[in-house]
Amino acid sequence: MKHEQAWKLLPDLLEDLADADLLAHVRACPDCQRQLFLLGRVDRMLRDRASTQRPSRRPRRSSPHGLLLTTAVAIGTVAAVAALVVGSRSGAHTMMLRTASGRAVGQAVMAYSDARNVSLALTARGLPVKSGQVYVLWAGDSTRLPMQVGRFMVDRTGGCRVRFNLPATHKWKRFWVTAPGNPSAVVAST
């Protein structure tokens, strides 16, 4: 995949709509990784802002029948959302990310993505921070060599929220974070 084509398709990664060629290009291209990181930050800021700026409405007076109908709809909606959340979390596996001293600095949640991929959501807080700090996430299973999953940046507090797709053909057992130039210096691991 050419860089220009991959650059245009980067927003697809925010919605988990990427194909293998795009993922392979982004895995090897620091420019696309940084752009994806920035797109993710903008996406989160826009979503956060949209959720805090909901228009306020004046309450309407309703009849007892309308109140019962509204209550029934609300209960049905809550039940449907609960079923979706519980159903989508089934099969999810959560692992804590810890430093060598045992301090928890985040978690990795693996869940089914599609027939060929599993989704890994990494949420970290309190990772060591240096100006423009970039980290590398690695994955390992019991039968193959370690795989570099991708790079990510942390904010000034050492926090991040990133999502990666991994091949479903592996049985991923552990994840670890290193500095980019030194894969043996583990910063945190599951």
C-alpha positions, 0 to 999 in steps of 0.5 A: 500500500502506498503512503498517500493511500494509507494516509487517506485511510487512517480514519478507518482505523479509529472505527476498526475498519482497516484491512491488513495492508493498511495495518502493515503500512501503519505498523512500519510508518512513523509518520502514519502512526503519529497522524493516527495518534493525533486523529485519535486525540481529536476524535476523543476531544470531539466526542467528549465535547459533544457529550458535555454540550447536549442542549437542555430542554424544558420539561413537558407536562405529561399525562399518566399514560404518557408517563407510563409509556415513557417509563416502559420505553426507558426500561426497555432501552436500558435492558437492550443496552445492558444486553448489548454491553454484556454481550459485547464484553463476553469473551473479553479478557482483561490484563493489568499492565504493571511496572517491574516494581508491581505498580499498576499503570494500565490495563489491556482488554482483548475482545473479539473483533472479527473472524480474523482479528482480535481487538486490544484496547490499551489504557495506561496512566502514569507511564514515565514521561519524557518530551514526546515520549513514544513507546512500543507495544509487544505481544507474545504467545507460547509458540511464536517469536514476540511480535511488535504490535505498534507504537503509541505516544503518551500525554504529559501525565503518562496516560494513553488510550490506544486500540490495536487489531491483532491476528486471531490466529495466535493465543496471545498470553502477554503484552509488554511496553518498551522504549523504541530504541531498546526492546530489552528495556521493559517499562511495563508488562502484563 
